[in-house]
Amino acid sequence: MNVLVTAGPTREAIDPVRFVSNRSSGKMGYAIAAAARRAGHTVCLISGPVALPAPRGVEVVRVTTAAEMLAAVQRRVRSCDLLVMAAAVADWRPKQPARRKLKKQDGPPRITWEPTPDILQTVAQRKTARQIFCGFAAETHDLAREAQRKLRAKNLDAIAANDVARADRGFEADHNALTIFFADGCVRQVGWTTKARAARVLLRELAAYADRKKSENIFEK
């Protein structure tokens, strides 16, 4: 199986030395890529800027901005069987980044913001019946409601929701806890555990969903 994984944050330039980003370390996405490779799959990992070594045997494509990540995903998504979008992509970017370093003495800069491309929503429009797309929902509140909204809005097969308001899980931590919502209505819980184990359980649950999806297609025929 060909597995495509995204991981880490994106960075959107404010000026040549400053950027807007988020706290994502990339650990969850890297753990998913490593687990998929150990399971015998061919894996491509599209990574934002992180301080992590490349998982052994995994092709790594490094990007910085949301636009670069979208382009990298679009080039590879047609050949993948499973897409796991674990990256924390910036929602907004300065419309016109300054070409020169902004000076403190000039006062707070006036920045006009524009939305970044929604990568999953963009590529999901061309998702084929054989493909499985899984997103991530990093939330601080209303976890289930927001995850289910994104599952429907982005035409996903599954979405893994995680609480990023707590210090012992989510962003930057070595542990996580996931609630996985599936398009067929199933919900699976992954209790607090290492990100390596959470990655293995997530992949196992996605494989089980793929089997359910195949069975339904056969029945329909």
N, C-alpha and C positions, 0 to 999 in steps of 0.2 A: 504494500500500500504506500502511496505517496502522501506524505504528511507535510503540510505547510503551517508553520507556527510564527506568530509575531510576538515580540516581547519588548519590555522596557518602555521608557518614555519617549516622547518626541520633544524637540526644542524648536521654538519659533523666535526668530531674531527680533530684538528691539533696536539694537544698534550693533556695530561690529564686535562688541565685547559683552553684551547683555542679551539675555533671552528669557522667555517664559516657558516653564516646564512643570513637572510634577514630581512626586516622591517615589515613583516607581523605580525599583531596583533591577527589574527584569528577572528576578529569581524564579518566579512562578513559570513564566514562559520558557526559560532555560531548562527548568526541571521537566516540563512537558516534552520539550524537544529531546532531551536526554533519555527520558523514559520511552518515547516512541522509537528511538534508535535502538535501544536495548531490546525492544520487542521485535526487532528485525525489519522495521520499516525504513524506507528512504525518506530522509527528513531535510527540509530546508527551513532555516530559522532566519527571519527578517528581524533584525535587532536595532532598536534605537540606541542612544549612547549609554552604555553601562560599564561597570568595572568588574566584569565576569569573564572567565576563560571560556572559549568556545567548547561546547560539548563534543566529545570525541566522535568522529565519524559523521558529523552533521555539517552540511553546507551552511555557512553563515553569510548573510548579506547585510551589510551595515548601512544604516540610513540615519538621517538627523531629523528632518522635518516630516510633518504629516503628509505633505505632497509627495515627498520622496518615498515614504512608506506605501502610499497608495499606488504609486507607479510600480514599485517592486512587487507588490501583491498582484496587481493586474497582469504583470508579465508572467507570473507563475501559477495563478489560480486555476487556469483551465486544465492544467495537467495534474492537479492534486485531487486526491480522493477525500481527504479530511483537511479542513482549515480550522485552526484554533487561534482565534484572535485574542491573545492575552496581553497585547500591548496597551498601555495607557496613553492614548493619543490626545494631544492638547485639543481642546474644543475651540479655542480662539487664537488668533495671531494678529500682530500689528499689520494693518493694511499697507503701510508704507514704512518699513524699517529705516531708521536714520542711516545715512551712508558714513557718517562720522560719529565718533564717540560723543554721546550727550554729556555736557558739562554740568556739574553740580551747581555751579554758581548761576546757571541759567534758570534754575528753579525746576519744579516737577514738569516732566514732558507731557504734552498733550498727545495722547495716542488714540487713533481711530482703530477699532478692532473689527475684524471680519471672521466669520466662522471658517474653520478648517474643513476639508472634505470628510464626510462620514464614510470611512473605508468599507465597513461591512455592508452598509446600506447600498453603496455603489456597486460592489462586486456581487452582492446577493441577487441583483436583478438578472444576472446571467447564470445563476446556479443551475446545474443540471440535476436530473433525478437521482443520479448515482452518487452525487457529492453530499457530504455532511459538513455543515458549517456550525461552528460553536463560538459564541462570543463570551466576553466577561463583563460583568457589571460590578464595578467597584463603587460601593455606596456607603454613606454614613447614616442613613435612615431610610425607612420605607423600602427595605431591601427586596422583599418579594414583589411588591407592586411595581417598582421600577424595573426589576429584572423581567417580569412578565410583559410589561409594556414594550421593552426593547426586543424581546423575543418575537413579538408579533410585528412590530414596526419594521424590523430589519429582515424579516423572512428567514429566521434562523431555525435550525433543527434543535439547538440546545443553547442554553446560556448558564454560565457558572457565576453565581452571585457571591460576593465576599464583602465582609464588613471591614472597611479601612479606617474606622474611627478608633479601633483598639490597637494598643501598642504591641500586643503579643501575636498579631496576625496581620495579613495583608501587606501593605506597602513596607518595604525595607526589612521586614521580619523574615525569619527562616521557617516559620510555621504559617499555616492557613487553615481555614474552615470554609467549606463551600456548600451552597445549596444549588443543585443543578436542576433546572427546569427544562423539560423537553416539549417539543411541539405536539407530541401525542398525549400530553397531559400528565405524564409521569413526573415525579419529583424524587430526587435522590439527595440524601444528606451525606456529607463527608465531614465528620467531626474534626475537632482541632488536632492537627497532626503536622508532620514535616511536609514541606512543599514537595519533596521527592515522592512521598507516599500519596499525597493528594493528587499529584500528577498521574500516578499509576492507576488510582481509583477512577479518576476522570476518564482516562483512556479506556478503561474496562467498561465503564458505563456508556461511553460513546459507541463502543463496539456492540454492546447489547442493544442499543437503540438502532444501530444499522441493521442488525439481524431482525428486529421487529419491523423495521421499515421494509425490508426485503420480503418478509412474510406477508405483509399487507398488500404489497404490489403483486405478489404471486396469487393471492386470494382474489384480488380485483380482476386479474386476467381470467 
